């Protein structure tokens, strides 16, 4: 049997970052930058006010106190977005709003809360203002540069603000917009076809006859594809007809269903008499069907179809399909996106013990155990705060049984137990990645 790490490497080798495309800002969310974003000028582009107040010369108000205010003549107003530039000469001030350009001659801003009008007063909101032509009393000194956002304080001209490889989120969109970008260059989002197989499968909601089960795998894997950041084309279930499946796979490979960047199948890869995927791909030289030393998910397959489309063939039992996707397919999808392929792995402490299959790595669905008295509930984000190690236990008492789909939603991660471990004991440290 092929080892777990060897098969993971083979699965990942089928993928490469997809070509860059130019997309509008909001379409870039969830995709990976393929090109750095730099500023074409300083940010801010000019000195601007950090407060509502008065633009002044700091030297004019150096002696101002609550009991000894300095009186200045107001010679103009500057609102945010205005290009007015009244000059602040000695003994004068300009009323200014947050974000407005600091006028010539001024080097500081006095917040309105530290002022009061002497003449030309006007009530506006919570504060009274001295308007243009009136006098304002300044009751506190400010230093040069105080309450002023300096030119280039955020970023200098030509500075990289976003880097290729960044996963675009809301803050990235804001940064791009702030430097005037309406579009971003990202790796194209992959389109992955999901094909479930089996005569026993029927669409959810269909009345079942004896021997039939709802098709959960195509929904599971399509959702997993989308959660990984790709677009899913869900097809199936396909009946146990090797010829029909072979034609569908060749159509997908040739583009008859629109271009796809990869194909994931579930079911029909084991040693059964009616294993349709195995029969359909038996003569494909670019595809290999191999047993992998892992539980669940021993029967696996991967390779390329004649036109080069990658294909990953997963077992049909739902827990096997879920674990196999996480270990073998998701990293490849993430690589196509240009993202780091691996989920972060963390150390966790086993809260209980269980036996593991001899000679095979085990992928055990696990859930976190809330710390005593913490009141934390399952489904919260894993803590990154210093403290006791996270404790985990099997998601269900039946462990990693490959058919336990109804309880799969309880799982919050997969513990990876090495093949040379034959028993997990309470208190053992496990390697877990959250799903």
HUJO-V925889 format. One record per pair of residues at least 24 apart in sequence whose C-alpha atoms are under 6 Angstrom apart, sorted by the first residue. I is the first residue (numbers start at 1). GAP is how many residues later the second one is. Records with the same first field share a line. If there is no record, write none. Layout:
I: GAP, GAP
//
This chain:
1: 290, 291, 292
2: 290, 291
3: 289, 290
8: 320
11: 317
12: 320
15: 317, 321
16: 319, 320
17: 318, 319, 320, 321
18: 169, 170, 318
19: 168
20: 166, 167, 168
21: 164, 165, 167
22: 162, 163
23: 160, 161
24: 159
25: 157, 158
29: 139, 140
30: 138
31: 136, 137
32: 133, 134, 135, 136, 154, 155, 306
33: 131, 132, 133, 152, 153
34: 130, 151, 152, 153
35: 129, 150
36: 126, 127, 128
37: 123, 124, 125
38: 120, 121, 122, 123
39: 118, 119, 120, 140
40: 117, 118
41: 116
42: 110, 113, 114, 115
43: 109, 111, 112
44: 107, 108
45: 106
46: 105
47: 54, 55, 102, 103, 104
48: 51, 52, 53, 54, 100, 101
49: 49, 50, 51, 99
50: 48, 97, 98
51: 47, 60
52: 44, 45, 46, 59
53: 42, 43, 57, 58, 59
54: 40, 41, 42, 55, 56
55: 38, 39, 51, 53, 54
56: 37, 50, 52, 53
57: 49, 50
58: 50, 84, 85, 86
61: 80
62: 79
64: 75, 76, 77
65: 74, 75
66: 73
69: 68, 69, 70
70: 67, 68
71: 65, 66
72: 63, 64
73: 62
74: 58, 59, 60, 61
75: 57, 58
76: 56
107: 37, 38
108: 36, 37, 38
109: 38
114: 25
115: 24
187: 150
189: 41, 148
190: 40, 71
191: 39, 40, 41, 69, 70
192: 40, 41, 68, 69, 70, 71
193: 39, 40, 41, 70
194: 39, 40, 41, 69, 70, 71
195: 40, 41, 70
196: 40, 41, 69, 70
197: 40, 41, 42, 70
198: 41, 42
199: 40, 41
217: 101
240: 36
242: 34, 37, 38
246: 34
253: 54, 56
262: 47, 48, 49
263: 48
264: 47, 48, 49
265: 48, 49
266: 48, 49, 50
267: 48, 49
269: 30
270: 29
293: 67
294: 66, 67, 68
295: 67
296: 24, 106
317: 85, 86
318: 85, 87
319: 83, 84
320: 82
344: 89
345: 87, 88
346: 85, 86
347: 83, 84
348: 41, 42, 43, 81, 82
349: 42, 78, 79, 80, 81
350: 41, 42, 43, 76, 77, 78
351: 40, 41, 42, 75
352: 41, 74
353: 71, 72, 73
354: 69, 70
355: 68
356: 66, 67
358: 64
359: 60
360: 59
361: 56, 57, 58
362: 54, 55
363: 51, 52, 53
364: 36, 50, 51
365: 30, 46, 48, 49
366: 27, 28, 29, 45, 47, 48
367: 25, 26, 28, 44, 45
368: 24
//
